[in-house]
């Protein structure tokens, strides 16, 4: 692998790890994929050029693969919490500077952070939370950025259709910012004071979670 520093190590080729590795490759990022299962490595060998069978819980195995030369790594091991913790600790010992790790629950995530993970991902929890917001409200899409701040897609409030944003006082009243607007049959454009909301528009709104939720219910 030519440039290890710009490549990504993905440990674990389950559903999450394989999807991540394939998407990184699609985005022209080189990947070193590691899994202890010869069957899984064989299954993805035609799609992932650098896929190897190795035990990531063994520090020596990672050393032999020059994993310490990589800047970024993802521990995508599924339900085996002990293996994911050991693999994460091994990456930290190798001074990998940007370690992402998949957790099965918050307690697992806290342990991963303690042993060296810089970022913890809870795919099932995060997706469940996102879908709950979409099902229970008027949001068309939802993304949590952290610290209670979110970005959402929603429809314009009925009472403000036909008004220019600068005249509505929405930001002062509801504590959210309309970032962009997509008219029917149009494309997203940045919103400004002269933007006039219309029925059928899709809004991109940012702000604190509770305020964005409240705003979305006005549609």
C-alpha positions as CSV (number, residue, x, y, z in Angstrom):
1,X,0.0,0.0,0.0
2,X,1.7,3.2,-1.2
3,X,0.6,5.9,1.2
4,X,-0.3,4.4,4.6
5,X,-0.8,7.8,6.2
6,X,-3.6,8.7,3.9
7,X,-5.2,5.2,4.1
8,X,-7.5,3.7,6.7
9,X,-7.3,0.5,8.6
10,X,-10.7,-1.2,9.1
11,X,-10.7,-4.0,11.6
12,X,-13.7,-6.2,11.3
13,X,-15.6,-7.1,8.1
14,X,-19.1,-7.6,9.4
15,X,-22.0,-5.5,8.0
16,X,-20.8,-2.2,9.4
17,X,-17.1,-2.8,8.7
18,X,-17.6,-4.1,5.1
19,X,-20.0,-1.3,4.3
20,X,-17.5,1.3,5.6
21,X,-14.6,-0.2,3.8
22,X,-16.4,-0.4,0.5
23,X,-17.7,3.2,0.8
24,X,-14.1,4.5,1.6
25,X,-12.9,2.7,-1.5
26,X,-15.7,4.2,-3.6
27,X,-14.4,7.6,-2.4
28,X,-10.9,6.7,-3.5
29,X,-9.5,6.2,0.0
30,X,-7.2,3.1,0.3
31,X,-8.2,0.6,2.9
32,X,-6.4,-2.1,4.8
33,X,-9.1,-4.5,6.0
34,X,-8.4,-6.9,8.8
35,X,-10.5,-9.8,10.0
36,X,-9.8,-13.0,11.9
37,X,-12.3,-14.9,9.7
38,X,-10.7,-16.4,6.5
39,X,-14.2,-16.8,5.1
40,X,-15.1,-13.1,5.4
41,X,-11.7,-12.0,4.0
42,X,-12.2,-14.3,1.1
43,X,-15.7,-13.1,0.5
44,X,-14.5,-9.5,0.1
45,X,-11.1,-10.1,-1.5
46,X,-12.4,-9.2,-5.0
47,X,-13.8,-5.9,-3.8
48,X,-11.2,-4.9,-1.2
49,X,-7.7,-5.3,-2.7
50,X,-5.9,-5.1,0.7
51,X,-7.9,-7.5,2.9
52,X,-5.9,-9.8,5.2
53,X,-6.6,-12.5,7.8
54,X,-5.2,-11.5,11.2
55,X,-6.1,-11.3,14.8
56,X,-6.3,-7.6,15.8
57,X,-6.3,-8.5,19.5
58,X,-2.7,-9.7,19.0
59,X,-0.3,-6.7,19.1
60,X,2.3,-8.6,17.2
61,X,-0.1,-9.2,14.3
62,X,-0.8,-5.5,13.9
63,X,2.9,-4.7,14.2
64,X,3.7,-7.1,11.3
65,X,1.1,-5.3,9.2
66,X,2.7,-1.9,9.9
67,X,-0.6,-0.7,11.3
68,X,1.4,1.9,13.4
69,X,2.2,3.6,10.2
70,X,-1.4,4.5,9.5
71,X,-2.9,7.7,10.9
72,X,-6.6,6.5,10.9
73,X,-8.2,3.3,12.0
74,X,-11.7,2.0,12.6
75,X,-12.5,-0.9,15.0
76,X,-15.7,-2.2,13.4
77,X,-15.9,-5.4,15.4
78,X,-19.5,-6.3,16.2
79,X,-20.7,-8.2,19.3
80,X,-17.4,-9.4,20.7
81,X,-16.8,-6.5,23.1
82,X,-13.6,-8.0,24.5
83,X,-12.0,-8.2,21.0
84,X,-13.1,-4.6,20.2
85,X,-11.6,-3.3,23.4
86,X,-8.3,-5.2,22.9
87,X,-8.0,-4.1,19.3
88,X,-8.6,-0.5,20.2
89,X,-6.0,-0.6,23.0
90,X,-3.5,-2.1,20.6
91,X,-4.1,0.7,18.1
92,X,-3.6,3.2,20.9
93,X,-0.3,1.5,21.9
94,X,0.8,1.8,18.3
95,X,0.1,5.6,18.5
96,X,-2.5,5.6,15.7
97,X,-3.6,9.2,15.9
98,X,-7.3,8.9,14.9
99,X,-9.1,5.9,16.2
100,X,-12.8,5.3,15.6
101,X,-14.5,2.4,17.3
102,X,-18.0,0.9,17.1
103,X,-19.7,0.3,20.4
104,X,-22.7,-1.9,21.1
105,X,-23.9,0.3,24.0
106,X,-22.9,3.4,26.0
107,X,-21.0,1.4,28.6
108,X,-19.0,-0.3,25.9
109,X,-18.4,3.1,24.3
110,X,-17.0,4.6,27.6
111,X,-14.6,1.7,27.9
112,X,-13.4,2.1,24.3
113,X,-12.7,5.8,25.0
114,X,-10.8,4.9,28.2
115,X,-8.5,2.5,26.3
116,X,-7.8,5.0,23.5
117,X,-10.7,5.5,21.0
118,X,-10.9,9.1,19.9
119,X,-14.4,8.7,18.4
120,X,-17.1,6.2,19.4
121,X,-19.9,5.2,17.1
122,X,-23.2,3.6,18.2
123,X,-24.8,2.8,14.8
124,X,-27.9,1.0,16.1
125,X,-28.6,3.6,18.8
126,X,-27.9,6.6,16.5
127,X,-30.1,5.2,13.7
128,X,-32.9,4.4,16.2
129,X,-32.7,7.9,17.6
130,X,-32.7,9.5,14.1
131,X,-35.7,7.4,12.9
132,X,-37.6,8.2,16.1
133,X,-37.3,11.9,15.3
134,X,-38.5,11.4,11.8
135,X,-41.4,9.2,12.8
136,X,-42.6,11.4,15.7
137,X,-42.4,14.8,14.1
138,X,-42.6,16.7,10.8
139,X,-38.9,16.4,10.0
140,X,-37.9,14.9,6.6
141,X,-34.3,14.2,7.7
142,X,-32.3,14.7,10.9
143,X,-28.6,14.9,11.8
144,X,-27.2,15.4,15.3
145,X,-23.9,17.2,15.3
146,X,-23.2,16.9,19.1
147,X,-23.8,18.9,22.2
148,X,-27.5,19.0,21.5
149,X,-27.1,20.8,18.2
150,X,-28.9,19.4,15.1
151,X,-29.6,20.0,11.4
152,X,-32.9,19.0,10.0
153,X,-34.9,19.1,6.8
154,X,-38.5,20.2,7.2
155,X,-41.3,22.1,5.6
156,X,-42.0,25.9,6.0
157,X,-44.5,26.9,8.8
158,X,-47.9,27.6,7.2
159,X,-48.2,31.0,8.8
160,X,-45.0,32.2,7.2
161,X,-45.5,31.1,3.6
162,X,-45.3,34.1,1.3
163,X,-43.2,36.1,3.6
164,X,-39.5,37.1,3.2
165,X,-37.3,35.6,5.9
166,X,-36.0,39.0,7.0
167,X,-39.6,40.0,7.9
168,X,-40.6,36.9,9.8
169,X,-38.5,37.1,12.9
170,X,-38.2,33.3,12.9
171,X,-34.7,33.2,14.3
172,X,-35.5,35.5,17.2
173,X,-38.8,33.8,18.0
174,X,-37.8,30.1,17.6
175,X,-34.0,30.2,18.1
176,X,-33.3,28.4,14.8
177,X,-31.5,29.3,11.6
178,X,-32.8,28.5,8.1
179,X,-29.6,27.6,6.3
180,X,-31.0,26.7,2.9
181,X,-34.2,26.4,0.9
182,X,-35.1,24.0,-1.9
183,X,-38.2,25.0,-3.9
184,X,-40.4,22.4,-5.6
185,X,-38.6,21.2,-8.7
186,X,-35.6,23.3,-7.8
187,X,-32.2,22.8,-6.1
188,X,-31.0,23.9,-2.7
189,X,-29.8,27.5,-2.4
190,X,-28.5,29.5,0.6
191,X,-31.3,31.3,2.5
192,X,-31.0,35.1,3.1
193,X,-33.3,37.9,4.3
194,X,-34.9,38.2,0.9
195,X,-35.8,34.5,0.6
196,X,-39.6,34.0,0.4
197,X,-41.0,30.8,1.7
198,X,-43.4,28.9,-0.5
199,X,-45.6,25.8,-0.1
200,X,-43.7,22.8,-1.3
201,X,-40.3,24.2,-0.2
202,X,-37.9,22.1,1.8
203,X,-36.0,23.9,4.5
204,X,-32.6,23.0,6.0
205,X,-32.8,24.3,9.6
206,X,-30.1,24.3,12.3
207,X,-30.2,24.9,16.0
208,X,-30.6,23.3,19.4
209,X,-32.5,20.0,19.3
210,X,-35.6,21.1,21.3
211,X,-36.0,24.3,19.3
212,X,-35.6,22.6,15.9
213,X,-38.3,20.0,17.0
214,X,-40.6,22.8,18.0
215,X,-40.1,24.6,14.8
216,X,-40.7,21.5,12.7
217,X,-44.1,21.0,14.3
218,X,-45.3,24.4,12.8
219,X,-45.3,23.0,9.3
